[in-house]
Amino acid sequence: MARDTIDTAVREHSLQAGSCQTMGLQLEGAQDWSPTLYIRLVQDYGLESEVAQHLASTYGGKAFEVAKIAQVTGKRWPIVGKRLVSEFPYIEAEVGETTTAL
């Protein structure tokens, strides 16, 4: 998407640009991501499936770091991962992870 935007800007404004520098560049956590990563989060940490899918798609392989610091819910299920708002898959551990990463 970024490449398309830059290509359009270069073409529309007759700008000079070199070749794409970010093609194939992976973001942090991408190396350890897989389509079934969320299943390991459910099995290993007792997260709800929806929360685990959110963490896997947002943090990739780094989702395990977020799961490790997630609070125990005090329920039989899910075991960890207190939601910030019940309708959304965001958990309290993400707030701590985001603020410490900055």
N, CA, C and O atoms as CSV, one atom per row, in Angstrom:
chain,resi,resn,atom,element,x,y,z
A,1,MET,N,N,0.819,-1.180,0.000
A,1,MET,CA,C,0.000,0.000,0.000
A,1,MET,C,C,0.874,1.259,0.000
A,1,MET,O,O,0.601,2.201,-0.745
A,2,ALA,N,N,1.914,1.280,0.824
A,2,ALA,CA,C,2.800,2.441,0.875
A,2,ALA,C,C,3.489,2.630,-0.472
A,2,ALA,O,O,3.645,3.754,-0.948
A,3,ARG,N,N,3.893,1.532,-1.071
A,3,ARG,CA,C,4.558,1.614,-2.375
A,3,ARG,C,C,3.627,2.227,-3.421
A,3,ARG,O,O,4.051,3.069,-4.212
A,4,ASP,N,N,2.367,1.810,-3.428
A,4,ASP,CA,C,1.392,2.369,-4.371
A,4,ASP,C,C,1.203,3.867,-4.161
A,4,ASP,O,O,1.084,4.625,-5.124
A,5,THR,N,N,1.175,4.286,-2.914
A,5,THR,CA,C,1.002,5.703,-2.591
A,5,THR,C,C,2.188,6.517,-3.107
A,5,THR,O,O,2.011,7.558,-3.740
A,6,ILE,N,N,3.387,6.034,-2.830
A,6,ILE,CA,C,4.592,6.740,-3.276
A,6,ILE,C,C,4.676,6.756,-4.800
A,6,ILE,O,O,4.998,7.784,-5.396
A,7,ASP,N,N,4.388,5.622,-5.427
A,7,ASP,CA,C,4.413,5.562,-6.899
A,7,ASP,C,C,3.445,6.566,-7.515
A,7,ASP,O,O,3.768,7.208,-8.515
A,8,THR,N,N,2.267,6.703,-6.928
A,8,THR,CA,C,1.276,7.662,-7.426
A,8,THR,C,C,1.766,9.096,-7.249
A,8,THR,O,O,1.639,9.916,-8.157
A,9,ALA,N,N,2.327,9.396,-6.077
A,9,ALA,CA,C,2.834,10.747,-5.824
A,9,ALA,C,C,3.968,11.089,-6.788
A,9,ALA,O,O,4.016,12.201,-7.314
A,10,VAL,N,N,4.878,10.149,-7.023
A,10,VAL,CA,C,5.998,10.362,-7.949
A,10,VAL,C,C,5.473,10.619,-9.356
A,10,VAL,O,O,5.931,11.536,-10.038
A,11,ARG,N,N,4.518,9.814,-9.783
A,11,ARG,CA,C,3.965,9.935,-11.130
A,11,ARG,C,C,3.175,11.246,-11.296
A,11,ARG,O,O,3.348,11.950,-12.291
A,12,GLU,N,N,2.327,11.565,-10.341
A,12,GLU,CA,C,1.456,12.743,-10.442
A,12,GLU,C,C,2.228,14.066,-10.369
A,12,GLU,O,O,1.826,15.064,-10.968
A,13,HIS,N,N,3.314,14.059,-9.642
A,13,HIS,CA,C,4.069,15.312,-9.437
A,13,HIS,C,C,5.429,15.314,-10.128
A,13,HIS,O,O,6.270,16.170,-9.853
A,14,SER,N,N,5.638,14.359,-11.019
A,14,SER,CA,C,6.888,14.258,-11.784
A,14,SER,C,C,8.117,14.322,-10.881
A,14,SER,O,O,9.047,15.083,-11.145
A,15,LEU,N,N,8.117,13.535,-9.835
A,15,LEU,CA,C,9.217,13.511,-8.876
A,15,LEU,C,C,10.236,12.445,-9.266
A,15,LEU,O,O,9.950,11.569,-10.082
A,16,GLN,N,N,11.413,12.527,-8.683
A,16,GLN,CA,C,12.457,11.526,-8.872
A,16,GLN,C,C,12.468,10.611,-7.645
A,16,GLN,O,O,12.399,11.084,-6.510
A,17,ALA,N,N,12.554,9.321,-7.878
A,17,ALA,CA,C,12.619,8.384,-6.754
A,17,ALA,C,C,13.375,7.139,-7.172
A,17,ALA,O,O,13.369,6.751,-8.341
A,18,GLY,N,N,14.023,6.523,-6.201
A,18,GLY,CA,C,14.726,5.263,-6.442
A,18,GLY,C,C,13.775,4.089,-6.295
A,18,GLY,O,O,12.558,4.266,-6.230
A,19,SER,N,N,14.333,2.897,-6.242
A,19,SER,CA,C,13.506,1.704,-6.099
A,19,SER,C,C,12.979,1.582,-4.665
A,19,SER,O,O,13.499,2.205,-3.740
A,20,CYS,N,N,11.966,0.789,-4.511
A,20,CYS,CA,C,11.321,0.577,-3.211
A,20,CYS,C,C,12.313,-0.021,-2.213
A,20,CYS,O,O,12.969,-1.021,-2.507
A,21,GLN,N,N,12.419,0.589,-1.040
A,21,GLN,CA,C,13.349,0.134,-0.008
A,21,GLN,C,C,12.700,-0.812,0.998
A,21,GLN,O,O,13.405,-1.494,1.742
A,22,THR,N,N,11.370,-0.864,1.032
A,22,THR,CA,C,10.697,-1.642,2.061
A,22,THR,C,C,10.055,-2.926,1.553
A,22,THR,O,O,9.430,-3.643,2.335
A,23,MET,N,N,10.190,-3.236,0.270
A,23,MET,CA,C,9.592,-4.450,-0.278
A,23,MET,C,C,10.145,-5.671,0.445
A,23,MET,O,O,11.358,-5.877,0.479
A,24,GLY,N,N,9.269,-6.472,1.018
A,24,GLY,CA,C,9.673,-7.679,1.722
A,24,GLY,C,C,10.115,-7.454,3.155
A,24,GLY,O,O,10.463,-8.411,3.847
A,25,LEU,N,N,10.111,-6.214,3.617
A,25,LEU,CA,C,10.509,-5.905,4.988
A,25,LEU,C,C,9.436,-6.395,5.954
A,25,LEU,O,O,8.257,-6.083,5.781
A,26,GLN,N,N,9.829,-7.150,6.960
A,26,GLN,CA,C,8.881,-7.653,7.933
A,26,GLN,C,C,8.889,-6.777,9.174
A,26,GLN,O,O,9.938,-6.301,9.606
A,27,LEU,N,N,7.715,-6.571,9.737
A,27,LEU,CA,C,7.587,-5.808,10.969
A,27,LEU,C,C,7.967,-6.678,12.159
A,27,LEU,O,O,8.035,-7.902,12.046
A,28,GLU,N,N,8.213,-6.045,13.288
A,28,GLU,CA,C,8.561,-6.748,14.520
A,28,GLU,C,C,7.505,-7.800,14.850
A,28,GLU,O,O,6.312,-7.498,14.863
A,29,GLY,N,N,7.933,-9.026,15.114
A,29,GLY,CA,C,7.022,-10.117,15.448
A,29,GLY,C,C,6.576,-10.949,14.263
A,29,GLY,O,O,5.992,-12.016,14.448
A,30,ALA,N,N,6.837,-10.487,13.048
A,30,ALA,CA,C,6.351,-11.193,11.857
A,30,ALA,C,C,7.041,-12.532,11.622
A,30,ALA,O,O,6.431,-13.447,11.068
A,31,GLN,N,N,8.295,-12.663,12.032
A,31,GLN,CA,C,9.036,-13.898,11.777
A,31,GLN,C,C,8.372,-15.113,12.426
A,31,GLN,O,O,8.376,-16.197,11.844
A,32,ASP,N,N,7.815,-14.953,13.596
A,32,ASP,CA,C,7.242,-16.071,14.338
A,32,ASP,C,C,5.738,-16.222,14.154
A,32,ASP,O,O,5.122,-17.051,14.824
A,33,TRP,N,N,5.138,-15.447,13.269
A,33,TRP,CA,C,3.692,-15.509,13.050
A,33,TRP,C,C,3.329,-16.699,12.176
A,33,TRP,O,O,4.079,-17.067,11.271
A,34,SER,N,N,2.186,-17.292,12.448
A,34,SER,CA,C,1.607,-18.320,11.587
A,34,SER,C,C,0.091,-18.209,11.707
A,34,SER,O,O,-0.402,-17.648,12.686
A,35,PRO,N,N,-0.660,-18.726,10.740
A,35,PRO,CA,C,-2.124,-18.632,10.807
A,35,PRO,C,C,-2.730,-19.345,12.022
A,35,PRO,O,O,-3.854,-19.040,12.421
A,36,THR,N,N,-1.996,-20.283,12.604
A,36,THR,CA,C,-2.510,-21.022,13.759
A,36,THR,C,C,-1.882,-20.585,15.084
A,36,THR,O,O,-2.046,-21.261,16.100
A,37,LEU,N,N,-1.179,-19.482,15.076
A,37,LEU,CA,C,-0.521,-18.988,16.286
A,37,LEU,C,C,-1.513,-18.794,17.428
A,37,LEU,O,O,-1.201,-19.088,18.581
A,38,TYR,N,N,-2.695,-18.306,17.112
A,38,TYR,CA,C,-3.677,-18.031,18.163
A,38,TYR,C,C,-4.073,-19.303,18.927
A,38,TYR,O,O,-4.422,-19.232,20.106
A,39,ILE,N,N,-4.022,-20.461,18.262
A,39,ILE,CA,C,-4.377,-21.719,18.926
A,39,ILE,C,C,-3.402,-22.015,20.066
A,39,ILE,O,O,-3.808,-22.464,21.138
A,40,ARG,N,N,-2.124,-21.762,19.830
A,40,ARG,CA,C,-1.126,-21.951,20.900
A,40,ARG,C,C,-1.381,-21.011,22.062
A,40,ARG,O,O,-1.178,-21.383,23.217
A,41,LEU,N,N,-1.826,-19.790,21.768
A,41,LEU,CA,C,-2.132,-18.835,22.837
A,41,LEU,C,C,-3.305,-19.330,23.684
A,41,LEU,O,O,-3.288,-19.204,24.909
A,42,VAL,N,N,-4.312,-19.888,23.035
A,42,VAL,CA,C,-5.459,-20.442,23.757
A,42,VAL,C,C,-5.014,-21.616,24.613
A,42,VAL,O,O,-5.358,-21.691,25.793
A,43,GLN,N,N,-4.253,-22.533,24.027
A,43,GLN,CA,C,-3.836,-23.740,24.736
A,43,GLN,C,C,-2.817,-23.470,25.837
A,43,GLN,O,O,-2.928,-24.017,26.934
A,44,ASP,N,N,-1.837,-22.639,25.552
A,44,ASP,CA,C,-0.750,-22.409,26.509
A,44,ASP,C,C,-1.105,-21.437,27.630
A,44,ASP,O,O,-0.595,-21.562,28.744
A,45,TYR,N,N,-1.979,-20.467,27.342
A,45,TYR,CA,C,-2.263,-19.420,28.322
A,45,TYR,C,C,-3.712,-19.364,28.782
A,45,TYR,O,O,-4.018,-18.668,29.751
A,46,GLY,N,N,-4.606,-20.074,28.116
A,46,GLY,CA,C,-6.010,-20.057,28.523
A,46,GLY,C,C,-6.719,-18.771,28.142
A,46,GLY,O,O,-7.621,-18.319,28.847
A,47,LEU,N,N,-6.311,-18.182,27.029
A,47,LEU,CA,C,-6.984,-16.976,26.524
A,47,LEU,C,C,-8.231,-17.364,25.738
A,47,LEU,O,O,-8.298,-18.455,25.171
A,48,GLU,N,N,-9.219,-16.471,25.703
A,48,GLU,CA,C,-10.375,-16.673,24.837
A,48,GLU,C,C,-9.894,-16.679,23.384
A,48,GLU,O,O,-8.911,-16.019,23.046
A,49,SER,N,N,-10.585,-17.418,22.544
A,49,SER,CA,C,-10.193,-17.518,21.140
A,49,SER,C,C,-10.183,-16.158,20.454
A,49,SER,O,O,-9.250,-15.847,19.713
A,50,GLU,N,N,-11.204,-15.348,20.690
A,50,GLU,CA,C,-11.266,-14.028,20.055
A,50,GLU,C,C,-10.104,-13.137,20.491
A,50,GLU,O,O,-9.523,-12.426,19.671
A,51,VAL,N,N,-9.774,-13.173,21.757
A,51,VAL,CA,C,-8.647,-12.391,22.284
A,51,VAL,C,C,-7.338,-12.919,21.700
A,51,VAL,O,O,-6.478,-12.134,21.300
A,52,ALA,N,N,-7.185,-14.225,21.648
A,52,ALA,CA,C,-5.965,-14.828,21.104
A,52,ALA,C,C,-5.785,-14.476,19.627
A,52,ALA,O,O,-4.668,-14.197,19.191
A,53,GLN,N,N,-6.865,-14.486,18.860
A,53,GLN,CA,C,-6.777,-14.112,17.441
A,53,GLN,C,C,-6.360,-12.657,17.302
A,53,GLN,O,O,-5.544,-12.317,16.446
A,54,HIS,N,N,-6.920,-11.802,18.144
A,54,HIS,CA,C,-6.550,-10.379,18.122
A,54,HIS,C,C,-5.065,-10.198,18.448
A,54,HIS,O,O,-4.359,-9.469,17.751
A,55,LEU,N,N,-4.595,-10.858,19.502
A,55,LEU,CA,C,-3.188,-10.716,19.885
A,55,LEU,C,C,-2.259,-11.239,18.792
A,55,LEU,O,O,-1.252,-10.604,18.479
A,56,ALA,N,N,-2.589,-12.383,18.214
A,56,ALA,CA,C,-1.753,-12.967,17.165
A,56,ALA,C,C,-1.689,-12.061,15.944
A,56,ALA,O,O,-0.615,-11.871,15.372
A,57,SER,N,N,-2.820,-11.500,15.536
A,57,SER,CA,C,-2.817,-10.654,14.337
A,57,SER,C,C,-2.207,-9.281,14.599
A,57,SER,O,O,-1.712,-8.637,13.674
A,58,THR,N,N,-2.239,-8.830,15.845
A,58,THR,CA,C,-1.682,-7.511,16.174
A,58,THR,C,C,-0.188,-7.567,16.484
A,58,THR,O,O,0.575,-6.717,16.026
A,59,TYR,N,N,0.227,-8.564,17.258
A,59,TYR,CA,C,1.601,-8.624,17.746
A,59,TYR,C,C,2.456,-9.724,17.119
A,59,TYR,O,O,3.664,-9.769,17.347
A,60,GLY,N,N,1.846,-10.606,16.337
A,60,GLY,CA,C,2.602,-11.705,15.738
A,60,GLY,C,C,3.243,-12.556,16.816
A,60,GLY,O,O,2.605,-12.864,17.823
A,61,GLY,N,N,4.483,-12.937,16.621
A,61,GLY,CA,C,5.204,-13.753,17.582
A,61,GLY,C,C,5.397,-13.083,18.932
A,61,GLY,O,O,5.687,-13.757,19.920
A,62,LYS,N,N,5.243,-11.783,18.986
A,62,LYS,CA,C,5.362,-11.044,20.246
A,62,LYS,C,C,4.111,-11.182,21.107
A,62,LYS,O,O,4.095,-10.705,22.242
A,63,ALA,N,N,3.060,-11.827,20.590
A,63,ALA,CA,C,1.814,-12.012,21.343
A,63,ALA,C,C,2.062,-12.805,22.621
A,63,ALA,O,O,1.357,-12.617,23.613
A,64,PHE,N,N,3.056,-13.688,22.606
A,64,PHE,CA,C,3.362,-14.473,23.796
A,64,PHE,C,C,3.854,-13.583,24.938
A,64,PHE,O,O,3.581,-13.863,26.106
A,65,GLU,N,N,4.570,-12.524,24.607
A,65,GLU,CA,C,5.025,-11.591,25.636
A,65,GLU,C,C,3.847,-10.884,26.293
A,65,GLU,O,O,3.847,-10.660,27.504
A,66,VAL,N,N,2.847,-10.535,25.497
A,66,VAL,CA,C,1.644,-9.894,26.040
A,66,VAL,C,C,0.882,-10.901,26.892
A,66,VAL,O,O,0.424,-10.563,27.984
A,67,ALA,N,N,0.739,-12.132,26.412
A,67,ALA,CA,C,0.007,-13.163,27.154
A,67,ALA,C,C,0.676,-13.457,28.504
A,67,ALA,O,O,-0.006,-13.724,29.494
A,68,LYS,N,N,1.996,-13.409,28.538
A,68,LYS,CA,C,2.720,-13.694,29.785
A,68,LYS,C,C,2.405,-12.689,30.884
A,68,LYS,O,O,2.416,-13.041,32.064
A,69,ILE,N,N,2.125,-11.447,30.513
A,69,ILE,CA,C,1.856,-10.432,31.529
A,69,ILE,C,C,0.365,-10.191,31.756
A,69,ILE,O,O,-0.016,-9.317,32.535
A,70,ALA,N,N,-0.478,-10.969,31.072
A,70,ALA,CA,C,-1.928,-10.829,31.241
A,70,ALA,C,C,-2.342,-11.287,32.632
A,70,ALA,O,O,-1.806,-12.260,33.161
A,71,GLN,N,N,-3.291,-10.583,33.215
A,71,GLN,CA,C,-3.762,-10.895,34.559
A,71,GLN,C,C,-4.702,-12.101,34.559
A,71,GLN,O,O,-5.425,-12.354,33.595
A,72,VAL,N,N,-4.666,-12.821,35.656
A,72,VAL,CA,C,-5.590,-13.934,35.857
A,72,VAL,C,C,-6.991,-13.349,36.032
A,72,VAL,O,O,-7.173,-12.350,36.727
A,73,THR,N,N,-7.972,-13.980,35.396
A,73,THR,CA,C,-9.345,-13.451,35.430
A,73,THR,C,C,-10.109,-13.860,36.685
A,73,THR,O,O,-11.072,-13.194,37.065
A,74,GLY,N,N,-9.693,-14.943,37.331
A,74,GLY,CA,C,-10.432,-15.436,38.487
A,74,GLY,C,C,-11.614,-16.306,38.087
A,74,GLY,O,O,-12.408,-16.706,38.939
A,75,LYS,N,N,-11.735,-16.599,36.805
A,75,LYS,CA,C,-12.822,-17.441,36.291
A,75,LYS,C,C,-12.246,-18.774,35.835
A,75,LYS,O,O,-11.034,-18.934,35.692
A,76,ARG,N,N,-13.150,-19.728,35.610
A,76,ARG,CA,C,-12.692,-21.003,35.042
A,76,ARG,C,C,-12.228,-20.807,33.614
A,76,ARG,O,O,-11.260,-21.432,33.179
A,77,TRP,N,N,-12.918,-19.935,32.876
A,77,TRP,CA,C,-12.544,-19.637,31.483
A,77,TRP,C,C,-12.977,-18.237,31.142
A,77,TRP,O,O,-14.110,-17.879,31.465
A,78,PRO,N,N,-12.193,-17.449,30.536
A,78,PRO,CA,C,-10.775,-17.630,30.245
A,78,PRO,C,C,-9.944,-17.529,31.526
A,78,PRO,O,O,-10.343,-16.882,32.494
A,79,ILE,N,N,-8.812,-18.167,31.510
A,79,ILE,CA,C,-7.950,-18.186,32.696
A,79,ILE,C,C,-7.234,-16.847,32.850
A,79,ILE,O,O,-7.160,-16.302,33.951
A,80,VAL,N,N,-6.707,-16.318,31.747
A,80,VAL,CA,C,-6.029,-15.016,31.778
A,80,VAL,C,C,-6.614,-14.105,30.709
A,80,VAL,O,O,-7.312,-14.558,29.802
A,81,GLY,N,N,-6.322,-12.825,30.827
A,81,GLY,CA,C,-6.736,-11.862,29.807
A,81,GLY,C,C,-7.992,-11.108,30.161
A,81,GLY,O,O,-9.048,-11.349,29.577
A,82,LYS,N,N,-7.892,-10.187,31.121
A,82,LYS,CA,C,-9.047,-9.354,31.481
A,82,LYS,C,C,-9.281,-8.322,30.379
A,82,LYS,O,O,-8.402,-7.519,30.065
A,83,ARG,N,N,-10.476,-8.359,29.802
A,83,ARG,CA,C,-10.824,-7.420,28.736
A,83,ARG,C,C,-11.002,-6.016,29.304
A,83,ARG,O,O,-11.466,-5.838,30.431
A,84,LEU,N,N,-10.626,-5.032,28.508
A,84,LEU,CA,C,-10.848,-3.644,28.910
A,84,LEU,C,C,-12.336,-3.310,28.818
A,84,LEU,O,O,-12.889,-2.641,29.691
A,85,VAL,N,N,-12.974,-3.786,27.749
A,85,VAL,CA,C,-14.412,-3.630,27.527
A,85,VAL,C,C,-14.902,-4.981,27.020
A,85,VAL,O,O,-14.280,-5.572,26.137
A,86,SER,N,N,-15.995,-5.471,27.563
A,86,SER,CA,C,-16.433,-6.837,27.251
A,86,SER,C,C,-16.735,-7.084,25.778
A,86,SER,O,O,-16.629,-8.223,25.322
A,87,GLU,N,N,-17.105,-6.064,25.027
A,87,GLU,CA,C,-17.466,-6.238,23.620
A,87,GLU,C,C,-16.273,-6.296,22.672
A,87,GLU,O,O,-16.439,-6.640,21.502
A,88,PHE,N,N,-15.085,-5.971,23.148
A,88,PHE,CA,C,-13.903,-5.912,22.292
A,88,PHE,C,C,-12.800,-6.828,22.834
A,88,PHE,O,O,-12.743,-7.073,24.039
A,89,PRO,N,N,-11.925,-7.335,21.958
A,89,PRO,CA,C,-10.907,-8.303,22.392
A,89,PRO,C,C,-9.648,-7.705,23.015
A,89,PRO,O,O,-8.661,-8.418,23.197
A,90,TYR,N,N,-9.660,-6.437,23.339
A,90,TYR,CA,C,-8.473,-5.798,23.906
A,90,TYR,C,C,-8.371,-6.123,25.392
A,90,TYR,O,O,-9.363,-6.056,26.118
A,91,ILE,N,N,-7.158,-6.477,25.843
A,91,ILE,CA,C,-6.975,-6.830,27.255
A,91,ILE,C,C,-6.035,-5.850,27.944
A,91,ILE,O,O,-5.288,-5.112,27.301
A,92,GLU,N,N,-6.096,-5.866,29.279
A,92,GLU,CA,C,-5.321,-4.912,30.073
A,92,GLU,C,C,-3.824,-5.037,29.839
A,92,GLU,O,O,-3.102,-4.044,29.933
A,93,ALA,N,N,-3.350,-6.225,29.540
A,93,ALA,CA,C,-1.910,-6.430,29.328
A,93,ALA,C,C,-1.392,-5.640,28.136
A,93,ALA,O,O,-0.212,-5.292,28.095
A,94,GLU,N,N,-2.248,-5.354,27.172
A,94,GLU,CA,C,-1.812,-4.571,26.007
A,94,GLU,C,C,-1.496,-3.136,26.388
A,94,GLU,O,O,-0.593,-2.528,25.812
A,95,VAL,N,N,-2.212,-2.597,27.333
A,95,VAL,CA,C,-1.966,-1.226,27.768
A,95,VAL,C,C,-0.585,-1.137,28.390
A,95,VAL,O,O,0.175,-0.219,28.082
A,96,GLY,N,N,-0.254,-2.071,29.255
A,96,GLY,CA,C,1.079,-2.095,29.861
A,96,GLY,C,C,2.160,-2.339,28.832
A,96,GLY,O,O,3.221,-1.718,28.898
A,97,GLU,N,N,1.917,-3.235,27.876
A,97,GLU,CA,C,2.896,-3.544,26.845
A,97,GLU,C,C,3.167,-2.327,25.975
A,97,GLU,O,O,4.316,-2.050,25.631
A,98,THR,N,N,2.135,-1.612,25.626
A,98,THR,CA,C,2.280,-0.436,24.763
A,98,THR,C,C,3.040,0.676,25.485
A,98,THR,O,O,3.925,1.300,24.901
A,99,THR,N,N,2.708,0.920,26.721
A,99,THR,CA,C,3.371,2.017,27.439
A,99,THR,C,C,4.824,1.704,27.759
A,99,THR,O,O,5.651,2.616,27.781
A,100,THR,N,N,5.158,0.449,28.006
A,100,THR,CA,C,6.559,0.128,28.294
A,100,THR,C,C,7.385,0.083,27.023
A,100,THR,O,O,8.596,0.303,27.063
A,101,ALA,N,N,6.739,-0.204,25.882
A,101,ALA,CA,C,7.472,-0.251,24.614
A,101,ALA,C,C,7.834,1.143,24.131
A,101,ALA,O,O,8.774,1.297,23.351
A,102,LEU,N,N,7.116,2.149,24.572
A,102,LEU,CA,C,7.402,3.528,24.163
A,102,LEU,C,C,8.508,4.057,24.985
A,102,LEU,O,O,8.914,5.206,24.808
